Amino acid sequence: MARNRATAIVTCGDKVLLVRDRGRPTYALPGGGIEDDERPESAVVRELLEETTLEATNITHLFTFGGKHNDHEVFHVEATGDVKISEEVEGFTWWDGIDKTPVYPHVRGILETWRDAGS
């Protein structure tokens, strides 16, 4: 059974924020599990803050993306602050979608869906 996850697309110019979990070589979009009785909007705000210290100022639900292991509630998030990695993540990058940064397949799927919708 797929887990429910809140996933953030945070942009800076033409780049998208990606984070890398501790001990993993592959990058993902910020986000995480939706707790019991938690709204997806609250989860994406909480997870972004926990992982990056960015504070969401505006969130827009975009779509639900069914991945192999997770069902992602995907949000475009505008945020303030500077990215500072937390205990949960080991690194971050602003990805242009072109360079050879290793990303999970669902990240490409989510970003393609977003761009096809006219991001």
C-alpha positions in Angstrom: 0.0 0.0 0.0 1.3 3.4 -1.0 2.1 5.9 1.8 0.7 9.4 1.6 3.4 12.1 1.3 3.4 15.9 1.0 5.9 17.1 -1.6 7.1 20.6 -2.2 8.3 22.2 -5.4 10.3 25.2 -4.4 11.9 27.3 -7.2 14.5 29.9 -7.5 14.6 31.2 -11.1 14.6 28.2 -13.3 16.0 25.8 -10.6 14.2 23.5 -8.2 15.2 22.8 -4.7 16.3 19.2 -4.0 17.4 17.6 -0.8 19.4 14.5 0.0 18.7 12.3 3.0 21.5 11.3 5.2 23.4 8.3 3.9 21.8 8.4 0.5 23.4 9.4 -2.8 20.1 10.4 -4.6 18.2 13.7 -4.3 14.4 14.2 -3.8 12.0 17.0 -3.6 11.5 18.3 0.0 8.6 16.8 1.9 7.6 13.8 3.9 4.9 11.7 5.4 1.5 13.1 6.2 0.8 12.3 9.9 -2.6 10.9 11.1 -5.2 13.7 11.2 -2.8 16.2 9.5 -3.8 18.1 6.4 -1.4 17.8 3.4 -1.0 21.6 3.4 0.2 21.5 7.0 2.5 18.6 6.3 4.3 20.2 3.4 4.8 23.4 5.5 6.1 21.4 8.4 8.4 19.1 6.4 9.9 22.0 4.4 10.7 23.8 7.7 12.1 20.7 9.3 14.3 19.8 6.3 15.5 23.2 5.1 14.5 25.9 7.7 12.6 27.6 4.9 9.3 29.2 5.9 6.4 28.7 3.5 4.7 32.0 2.6 2.3 30.7 -0.1 1.3 27.2 -1.0 -0.7 26.0 -3.9 -1.8 22.4 -4.3 -0.9 21.3 -7.9 -1.9 17.6 -8.2 -1.6 14.1 -6.8 1.2 12.0 -8.2 1.0 8.2 -7.8 4.5 6.8 -7.4 5.8 3.3 -6.9 6.0 3.6 -3.2 4.2 6.9 -2.3 1.2 8.9 -3.3 2.5 12.5 -3.4 0.3 15.5 -2.7 2.4 18.0 -4.7 2.5 21.7 -3.8 4.2 24.7 -5.3 5.6 26.5 -2.3 6.9 30.1 -2.1 9.2 30.4 0.9 11.4 32.9 2.7 14.8 32.4 4.4 18.0 30.7 3.4 18.3 27.0 3.0 20.1 25.4 6.0 20.1 21.6 6.1 18.8 20.0 9.2 19.4 16.7 11.0 17.1 15.0 8.5 19.0 15.8 5.4 22.7 15.8 4.4 22.7 18.1 1.5 20.7 20.2 -0.9 21.0 21.6 -4.4 19.2 24.0 -6.7 18.7 21.7 -9.7 18.3 22.9 -13.3 16.9 19.5 -14.5 19.8 19.2 -16.9 23.0 18.4 -14.9 23.8 14.9 -13.8 22.5 15.3 -10.2 21.2 11.8 -9.2 17.4 12.0 -8.6 14.8 9.4 -7.9 12.5 8.5 -10.8 9.4 10.0 -9.1 11.2 13.4 -9.0 11.5 13.4 -12.8 7.8 12.3 -13.1 6.5 15.0 -10.7 8.5 17.7 -12.4 7.5 16.6 -15.9 3.8 16.5 -14.8 4.2 20.0 -13.4 5.9 21.4 -16.5 3.4 19.7 -18.8 0.6 21.5 -16.8 2.3 24.8 -17.6 4.2 25.5 -14.4 
